[in-house]
Amino acid sequence: MNRVIIFDTTLRDGEQTPGVALTVEQKVDLAHRLAALGVDVIEAGFPITSPGEFEAVRRIAETVEGPTIAALARTHPADIERAWEAVKGARLPRIHVFVSTSAIHMERMLRSTPDEVLRMVEQSVADARARCADVEFSAQDATRTDINFLIEVVQAAVEAGATTINLPDTVGFATPWSYAAMFEAVMAAVPPERGVIYSAHTHDDLGLAVANSLAAVRAGARQVECTINGIGERAGNCSLEEVVMALKVRADQFGVQTGIDTRAIGPVSEAVSRATGVVVPPNKAVVGANAFAHESGIHQDGVLKDPSTYEIMRPEQVGRGSSLLVLGKHSGRHAFRSRLAQLGFNLPEPALREAFNRFKALADRRETVDDETIARIAREVMDHGEGAARSAAHGG
């Protein structure tokens, strides 16, 4: 129970990012990268939606080894049959069935009663289980579902053969404490000997997706559904790199492990960004361009003496190269001297002081000062010093 299953839905929920559409070849390529990253489950797509989607899921199931390959399906028999046809070639196939359970979804979207939804759950999960030994059931909009009805639905799904129960925060409505309490209530109502894995699936509408998933893990969930770079519907999904590194860095708080090779996170993040066209914000945790960049002179001084003074993880741990000292108006002499040394300049103290003053004057007028400009300043100061020395030697 100290192992958290990482369920990656970049190729399904992540592709639902507005404006994103991946080709079959792109999805297959990314699936291989996700397998190398060490994810446990790849949700390859929603096969009923289009012939291209079916083909992508089928190709992934037949060619990608290692992870379980999952296909999404509504409670419709045709969806379940199509999902099974797509994943049956996988060594580890999974059918993922979902239906809405909140009052607003049942009344306004499904136009169904709670009793009708219960029958849908029982029939669809049993139908999927008749085809596949690994069946996940999701109660869509679980966090806005009456808790007593949610427990009924979960009990029905488990009795029908579901092996994983997902309680998604579909609209990003939950808070960490309310999400944890929901898991605790549902898990207490299902006998533990059934061996069901509980799963968290969160959205970032209130910026709480990662926090909510971590709260679910603390409550006993042992699968987290997430995407690379946190892409997905609206404000996106739980970010794989953030939740994985939170579990790793704060193992003292969670006491769990994942099978992710964290050194592959950076390259996979870049591959997903290229394929989807979704740019990673520079301040994005773990994989953003500024995640390991330092401009403050106090921070730079600390990092130069010992990186752990300001970095709780090393960039090499997530495949991001090395820390970056950005020279700007907030930078100090220590970082400036270090950069000069990297560029091949070893200035005596008076020259260093003059070069630093010139740098600061320039930095006040710019956001950052690049290496070429720093080298030019150093050469000018050295030339000026040599010229002054020659002039003094000739009495002038």
C-alpha positions in Angstrom: 0.0 0.0 0.0 3.0 2.3 -0.1 3.0 2.3 -4.0 1.0 5.0 -5.8 -0.1 4.0 -9.4 0.5 6.8 -11.9 -2.4 6.8 -14.4 -1.4 9.1 -17.3 -4.3 10.6 -19.3 -2.3 13.0 -21.4 -3.5 11.2 -24.6 -7.1 11.3 -23.6 -8.0 14.1 -21.1 -4.9 16.1 -22.0 -5.8 16.0 -25.7 -9.1 17.6 -24.7 -7.2 20.9 -24.2 -8.9 23.4 -26.4 -7.1 23.6 -29.8 -5.2 20.4 -29.4 -5.5 17.4 -31.8 -2.9 14.8 -32.0 -2.3 12.5 -35.0 -2.2 8.7 -34.6 1.6 8.8 -35.0 2.0 11.6 -32.4 -0.1 9.6 -29.9 1.9 6.4 -30.5 5.2 8.3 -30.1 4.1 10.0 -26.9 2.8 6.6 -25.5 6.3 5.1 -26.0 7.8 8.1 -24.1 5.3 7.7 -21.3 6.1 4.0 -21.0 9.8 4.9 -20.8 9.0 7.5 -18.1 7.5 4.6 -16.0 3.8 5.4 -15.8 1.7 2.5 -14.7 -1.4 3.1 -16.8 -1.7 5.0 -20.1 -5.2 6.1 -20.9 -4.8 6.0 -24.7 -8.1 7.5 -25.7 -11.8 7.3 -26.1 -12.2 4.9 -29.0 -15.9 5.5 -29.8 -15.3 9.1 -30.7 -13.7 8.6 -34.1 -11.9 6.1 -36.4 -8.6 7.9 -35.9 -9.0 7.7 -32.1 -9.8 4.0 -32.3 -6.8 3.4 -34.5 -4.5 5.3 -32.1 -5.7 3.3 -29.1 -5.4 0.0 -31.0 -1.8 0.8 -32.2 -0.7 1.8 -28.7 -2.3 -1.3 -27.2 -0.4 -3.5 -29.7 3.0 -1.8 -29.7 3.6 -0.2 -26.3 4.9 -2.5 -23.6 5.0 -2.1 -19.9 2.1 0.0 -18.8 -1.6 -1.0 -18.6 -3.4 0.4 -21.7 -6.8 1.9 -20.9 -9.6 3.0 -23.1 -12.5 5.2 -22.0 -16.2 4.3 -22.5 -19.6 5.6 -21.5 -22.1 3.1 -20.1 -23.4 2.4 -23.6 -22.8 -1.2 -24.8 -21.4 0.1 -28.1 -18.8 2.2 -26.3 -17.7 -0.7 -24.2 -17.5 -3.1 -27.2 -15.5 -0.4 -29.1 -13.1 0.1 -26.2 -12.5 -3.6 -25.8 -11.8 -4.0 -29.5 -9.2 -1.2 -29.2 -7.3 -2.5 -26.2 -7.7 -6.3 -26.4 -4.3 -6.5 -28.1 -2.5 -5.1 -25.0 -0.6 -7.3 -22.6 -2.4 -5.4 -19.8 -5.7 -4.0 -21.1 -8.2 -1.9 -19.1 -11.7 -0.7 -19.8 -12.6 2.6 -18.1 -16.3 3.1 -17.8 -17.8 6.4 -16.5 -21.2 7.9 -15.8 -22.3 11.1 -14.1 -23.7 10.8 -10.6 -24.3 14.4 -9.4 -27.8 15.7 -9.2 -27.2 18.5 -11.7 -25.6 16.1 -14.2 -28.3 13.4 -13.9 -31.1 15.9 -14.2 -29.8 18.4 -16.8 -27.4 16.3 -18.9 -28.4 12.6 -18.6 -32.1 13.3 -17.9 -32.0 10.1 -15.8 -33.1 9.3 -12.3 -30.7 7.9 -9.6 -32.3 4.5 -9.9 -31.7 4.5 -13.7 -28.0 5.6 -13.2 -27.5 2.7 -10.7 -28.8 0.3 -13.3 -26.5 1.8 -15.9 -23.5 1.3 -13.5 -24.4 -2.3 -12.7 -25.0 -3.3 -16.3 -22.0 -1.4 -17.9 -19.5 -2.6 -15.3 -20.6 -6.2 -15.6 -20.5 -5.9 -19.4 -17.0 -4.5 -19.3 -15.9 -7.2 -16.8 -17.2 -9.9 -19.0 -14.6 -8.8 -21.5 -11.7 -7.6 -19.4 -10.4 -8.5 -16.0 -9.3 -5.0 -15.3 -12.2 -2.5 -15.1 -12.1 1.0 -13.8 -15.3 2.8 -12.9 -15.6 6.6 -12.6 -18.4 8.5 -11.0 -18.2 11.7 -13.0 -18.7 14.9 -10.9 -18.2 12.8 -7.7 -17.4 15.9 -5.6 -20.8 17.4 -6.3 -22.6 14.1 -5.7 -24.7 13.3 -2.6 -22.3 11.2 -0.5 -25.0 8.6 0.3 -25.8 8.1 -3.4 -22.1 8.1 -4.2 -21.6 5.2 -1.8 -24.5 3.3 -3.4 -23.0 3.8 -6.8 -19.5 2.7 -5.7 -21.0 -0.4 -4.0 -22.9 -1.3 -7.1 -19.8 -0.9 -9.3 -17.7 -3.0 -7.0 -20.4 -5.8 -6.8 -20.5 -5.7 -10.6 -16.7 -6.3 -10.9 -14.9 -3.0 -10.9 -11.3 -3.3 -9.8 -10.5 0.4 -9.6 -12.9 3.1 -8.4 -12.2 6.7 -9.5 -13.8 9.6 -7.7 -13.1 12.6 -9.9 -13.3 16.2 -9.1 -14.5 16.8 -12.7 -15.1 20.5 -12.4 -12.3 21.5 -10.0 -14.8 22.2 -7.2 -13.2 20.3 -4.3 -10.9 21.5 -1.5 -8.2 19.2 -0.1 -10.1 18.5 3.1 -13.4 17.9 1.4 -11.8 15.7 -1.2 -10.1 13.6 1.5 -13.3 13.3 3.5 -15.2 12.0 0.5 -12.6 9.2 -0.1 -12.6 8.3 3.6 -16.4 8.0 3.7 -16.6 5.9 0.5 -13.7 3.6 1.5 -15.2 3.0 4.9 -18.4 1.8 3.2 -16.7 -0.9 1.0 -15.1 -3.9 2.7 -11.3 -3.7 2.3 -11.1 -7.4 1.4 -12.6 -6.6 -2.0 -9.1 -5.3 -2.9 -10.4 -2.2 -4.8 -7.9 0.5 -5.7 -9.2 4.0 -5.2 -8.2 6.7 -7.7 -8.0 10.5 -7.7 -8.7 12.5 -10.8 -8.6 16.3 -10.3 -9.0 19.5 -12.4 -7.4 22.8 -11.7 -10.2 25.3 -12.0 -9.4 26.7 -8.5 -5.7 25.9 -8.8 -6.1 23.0 -6.4 -5.7 19.9 -8.6 -2.3 18.8 -7.2 -3.2 19.6 -3.6 -6.5 17.7 -3.9 -4.8 14.6 -5.4 -2.2 14.7 -2.6 -5.0 14.9 -0.1 -6.6 11.9 -1.6 -3.3 10.0 -1.3 -3.1 10.9 2.3 -6.7 9.6 2.7 -5.8 6.2 1.1 -6.2 6.6 -2.7 -3.5 4.6 -4.4 -3.9 5.8 -8.0 -3.5 9.4 -9.2 -4.8 10.4 -12.7 -2.7 13.2 -14.2 -1.3 14.7 -17.4 2.1 15.9 -18.5 2.4 19.7 -18.0 -1.1 19.6 -16.4 -2.8 20.0 -19.8 -6.5 19.3 -20.1 -10.0 20.7 -20.2 -10.4 24.3 -19.1 -7.7 25.1 -16.6 -6.2 21.6 -17.0 -5.6 18.4 -15.0 -3.4 17.4 -12.1 0.2 17.8 -13.3 2.1 14.5 -13.3 5.5 16.1 -12.7 4.2 18.1 -9.7 2.4 15.3 -8.0 5.3 12.9 -8.5 7.9 15.3 -7.3 5.7 16.3 -4.3 5.5 12.6 -3.3 9.2 12.2 -3.8 10.5 15.3 -2.1 8.0 15.1 0.8 8.2 11.4 1.3 8.3 12.2 5.0 4.7 13.4 4.7 3.3 10.8 2.4 5.4 7.6 2.9 4.7 6.4 -0.6 6.6 5.8 -3.8 5.9 5.8 -7.6 7.6 4.0 -10.4 8.5 7.2 -12.3 12.0 7.7 -13.6 12.1 11.4 -12.7 15.1 12.0 -14.9 12.9 11.6 -17.9 10.3 14.2 -16.8 12.0 17.2 -18.5 12.4 15.5 -21.9 8.8 14.1 -21.9 7.5 17.6 -20.9 9.3 19.1 -23.9 7.9 16.4 -26.2 4.3 16.9 -25.1 4.7 20.7 -25.5 6.0 20.3 -29.1 3.3 17.8 -30.1 0.4 19.8 -28.6 1.7 23.3 -29.2 0.9 24.2 -25.6 3.8 26.3 -24.3 4.9 25.6 -20.7 4.7 28.8 -18.6 8.1 29.9 -17.4 7.0 29.8 -13.8 5.5 26.3 -14.0 6.7 24.1 -11.1 9.3 21.5 -11.9 9.4 21.9 -15.7 9.1 25.7 -16.3 12.1 27.6 -17.7 12.4 29.5 -14.4 11.9 26.5 -12.1 15.7 26.3 -11.3 16.6 29.9 -12.2 17.8 32.5 -9.6 18.2 36.2 -10.0 18.2 37.6 -6.4 21.7 38.2 -5.2 20.9 36.6 -1.9 19.6 33.5 -3.6 22.5 33.3 -6.0 25.0 33.6 -3.3 23.3 30.7 -1.4 23.1 28.5 -4.5 26.7 29.0 -5.3 27.7 28.0 -1.8 25.3 25.1 -1.5 22.3 24.5 -4.0 20.2 23.1 -1.2 19.9 26.5 0.4 17.3 27.4 -2.2 16.6 24.3 -4.2 14.5 21.5 -2.7 15.2 19.3 -5.7 18.0 19.4 -8.2 17.4 20.1 -11.9 19.3 16.9 -12.8 16.7 14.9 -10.8 14.0 15.9 -13.4 16.2 16.0 -16.5 16.5 19.7 -16.6 20.3 20.2 -16.9 21.7 22.5 -14.2 20.6 25.6 -12.2 20.6 28.9 -13.9 21.9 32.2 -12.4 20.1 35.0 -14.2 22.1 38.2 -14.1 19.9 41.2 -13.6 19.3 44.2 -11.4 18.8 42.0 -8.3 22.1 40.0 -8.7 25.1 40.3 -6.4 28.9 40.4 -6.8 29.3 36.7 -6.1 27.1 35.7 -9.0 28.7 38.3 -11.3 32.2 37.1 -10.4 31.2 33.5 -11.0 29.8 34.3 -14.4 33.0 36.2 -15.3 35.0 33.2 -14.4 32.8 30.9 -16.5 33.4 33.3 -19.4 37.2 33.2 -18.9 37.8 36.5 -17.0 39.7 36.8 -13.8 39.6 40.5 -12.9 41.6 42.0 -10.1 39.4 43.7 -7.4 39.5 47.3 -8.7 38.6 46.1 -12.2 35.9 43.8 -10.8 34.4 46.7 -8.9 34.3 48.9 -12.0 32.8 46.1 -14.2 30.2 45.3 -11.5 29.2 48.9 -11.3 28.8 49.1 -15.1 26.8 45.9 -15.1 24.4 47.3 -12.4 23.9 50.5 -14.3 23.0 48.5 -17.4 20.8 46.0 -15.5 18.7 48.9 -14.2 17.7 49.7 -17.8 17.2 46.0 -18.8 15.5 42.9 -17.5 18.6 40.7 -17.8 22.1 41.1 -19.1 23.4 38.4 -21.4 26.8 36.7 -21.5 27.9 38.6 -24.6 27.3 42.0 -22.9 29.1 40.8 -19.7 32.1 39.8 -21.7 32.2 43.1 -23.5 32.1 45.0 -20.2 35.0 42.9 -18.9 37.1 43.5 -22.0 36.4 47.3 -21.9 37.4 47.4 -18.2 40.6 45.4 -18.9 41.4 47.6 -22.0 40.8 50.7 -19.9 43.0 49.5 -17.1 45.8 48.5 -19.5 45.5 51.9 -21.2 45.7 53.7 -17.9 48.8 51.7 -16.9 50.6 52.5 -20.2 49.8 56.2 -19.8 51.1 56.3 -16.3 54.3 54.5 -17.4 54.9 57.3 -20.0 54.3 60.0 -17.6 51.1 61.0 -19.2 
